[in-house]
Structure formats: C-alpha cells, structure tokens
Amino acid sequence: MNPIGIYGEELAHKYLVSRSYKILFRNYAKPRWGEIDVIALDGDEIVFVEVKTRTQRGFGGPLASITPHKLNSLNQSINYFLTHEGNIYIDYPKRIDVIAIIIDKNTKKIDSLEQFTVGI
C-alpha cells in the first residue's frame, strides 16, 4: 500500500474511535476475495468499513472506486468473516460504510473526510 493509503487508513481509524466505534479488526484479509479495511461495532451494529484516500477529486473522487465488482468482493469477504472468525456477529445488524478522504499530499492536511453507507 502506498504511504497516502496508509495515512488515510490511520485517519479513518482515529475518526471511528473518536465516534465510539469499537474496532474489532483492521486490514482483515483473505487472499481469495481481498481485504476489509476495518471491522467495527457501532453500538449493536457491525460495520464493515472501506477506506478510500485520494489526493485529488478527479476521476470521480474516492467513491468512484466502489464499483459493483468491489462490493461483490467485499460481500464475499464479509460472508467469510461472519461464518468463520466472526460467527458470534452473524445475527447482528450489518452495514458497509465507505470513508472517503481527500488530503493535500504536500501538507498532509485533510481536505475532506466523509462517511457513507453503501449497503449490505
């Protein structure tokens, strides 16, 4: 992962913790489907978070990378998690959130940080 992506994931982690999310896993990866950036509890709801960090708004910004293919891969990873390591959460309400971050690559200041629910 590039340094901007690593920095963005750290910002997202701090953002979630500041909003009282209980972080269960970071960078949960299964080679067949990919990675879930953050798995957390928001109250009684389990949240699977995809973090997208960009240094510019061009090409549709961070949300443009959340394609149907990406959502399918994410759902497969979520299903694996829920039937293996996270089976105690299988009956919890679930959602997928995207944290979209745009930063200035020179100053490392956050231009914007938004959280969107994209479903399950």
VEXDREN-2710 file (C-alpha; in Angstrom, 1 decimal):
% VEXDREN-2710
k/r/px/py/pz
1/MET/0.0/0.0/0.0
2/ASN/1.2/3.5/-0.7
3/PRO/2.0/6.0/2.0
4/ILE/-1.1/8.1/1.2
5/GLY/-3.3/5.0/1.7
6/ILE/-1.6/4.1/4.9
7/TYR/-2.0/7.6/6.2
8/GLY/-5.7/7.6/5.2
9/GLU/-6.4/4.3/7.0
10/GLU/-4.8/5.8/10.2
11/LEU/-7.0/8.9/9.9
12/ALA/-10.1/6.7/9.4
13/HIS/-9.2/4.6/12.4
14/LYS/-8.9/7.7/14.6
15/TYR/-12.1/9.1/13.2
16/LEU/-14.1/5.9/14.0
17/VAL/-12.6/5.7/17.6
18/SER/-13.5/9.3/18.2
19/ARG/-17.1/8.4/17.4
20/SER/-17.0/5.5/19.9
21/TYR/-16.7/2.6/17.4
22/LYS/-15.2/-0.5/18.9
23/ILE/-12.6/-1.6/16.4
24/LEU/-12.6/-5.4/16.1
25/PHE/-10.1/-5.9/13.2
26/ARG/-8.0/-3.7/10.9
27/ASN/-6.9/-5.0/7.5
28/TYR/-8.8/-8.3/7.7
29/ALA/-7.6/-10.1/4.6
30/LYS/-8.5/-13.3/2.9
31/PRO/-6.4/-13.8/-0.2
32/ARG/-9.3/-15.2/-2.3
33/TRP/-11.5/-12.1/-2.0
34/GLY/-9.5/-9.2/-0.7
35/GLU/-9.3/-7.1/2.4
36/ILE/-11.8/-5.4/4.7
37/ASP/-10.1/-2.2/5.9
38/VAL/-11.9/-2.0/9.3
39/ILE/-14.4/-4.2/11.1
40/ALA/-16.1/-2.4/14.0
41/LEU/-19.1/-2.3/16.2
42/ASP/-21.2/0.9/16.2
43/GLY/-23.5/0.2/19.1
44/ASP/-25.2/-3.1/18.4
45/GLU/-24.4/-2.9/14.6
46/ILE/-21.4/-4.5/12.9
47/VAL/-19.9/-2.2/10.4
48/PHE/-17.5/-3.2/7.6
49/VAL/-15.5/-0.1/6.5
50/GLU/-13.8/0.5/3.2
51/VAL/-11.3/3.4/3.3
52/LYS/-10.6/5.3/0.1
53/THR/-7.9/8.1/0.2
54/ARG/-7.1/10.4/-2.7
55/THR/-5.0/13.5/-3.2
56/GLN/-7.4/15.0/-5.7
57/ARG/-11.0/14.9/-6.6
58/GLY/-10.5/14.0/-10.3
59/PHE/-11.8/10.8/-11.8
60/GLY/-14.9/10.8/-9.6
61/GLY/-13.1/11.0/-6.3
62/PRO/-12.7/8.3/-3.7
63/LEU/-16.3/6.9/-4.1
64/ALA/-15.8/6.2/-7.8
65/SER/-13.7/3.2/-6.9
66/ILE/-16.6/1.5/-5.1
67/THR/-17.8/-0.5/-8.1
68/PRO/-20.2/-3.4/-8.2
69/HIS/-17.1/-5.7/-8.5
70/LYS/-15.6/-4.2/-5.4
71/LEU/-18.9/-4.5/-3.4
72/ASN/-19.1/-8.2/-4.5
73/SER/-15.6/-8.9/-3.3
74/LEU/-16.3/-7.1/-0.1
75/ASN/-19.5/-9.0/0.5
76/GLN/-17.7/-12.3/-0.1
77/SER/-15.0/-11.3/2.5
78/ILE/-17.8/-10.3/4.9
79/ASN/-19.6/-13.6/4.4
80/TYR/-16.3/-15.5/5.1
81/PHE/-15.7/-13.4/8.2
82/LEU/-19.2/-14.0/9.5
83/THR/-19.1/-17.7/9.0
84/HIS/-15.6/-18.2/10.4
85/GLU/-13.8/-15.8/12.8
86/GLY/-16.9/-13.5/13.4
87/ASN/-19.7/-16.1/13.7
88/ILE/-20.7/-14.5/17.0
89/TYR/-21.8/-11.4/15.0
90/ILE/-23.8/-13.3/12.3
91/ASP/-27.2/-12.1/13.7
92/TYR/-26.1/-8.5/14.3
93/PRO/-27.5/-5.8/12.1
94/LYS/-24.8/-5.1/9.4
95/ARG/-23.8/-2.3/7.1
96/ILE/-20.9/-1.4/4.8
97/ASP/-19.6/2.1/5.1
98/VAL/-17.1/3.9/3.0
99/ILE/-14.8/6.6/4.5
100/ALA/-13.7/8.8/1.7
101/ILE/-10.7/11.0/2.4
102/ILE/-9.2/13.7/0.3
103/ILE/-5.9/15.1/1.6
104/ASP/-3.3/17.5/0.3
105/LYS/-0.3/15.3/-0.5
106/ASN/2.1/18.2/0.3
107/THR/0.8/19.3/3.7
108/LYS/-1.0/16.1/4.7
109/LYS/-4.0/18.2/5.8
110/ILE/-7.5/16.7/5.4
111/ASP/-9.4/18.4/2.7
112/SER/-12.5/16.3/3.4
113/LEU/-13.5/13.2/5.3
114/GLU/-16.9/11.8/4.7
115/GLN/-18.6/8.6/5.8
116/PHE/-21.2/7.0/3.5
117/THR/-23.3/3.9/4.0
118/VAL/-23.4/1.8/0.8
119/GLY/-25.3/-1.2/2.0
120/ILE/-25.3/-4.9/2.6
END
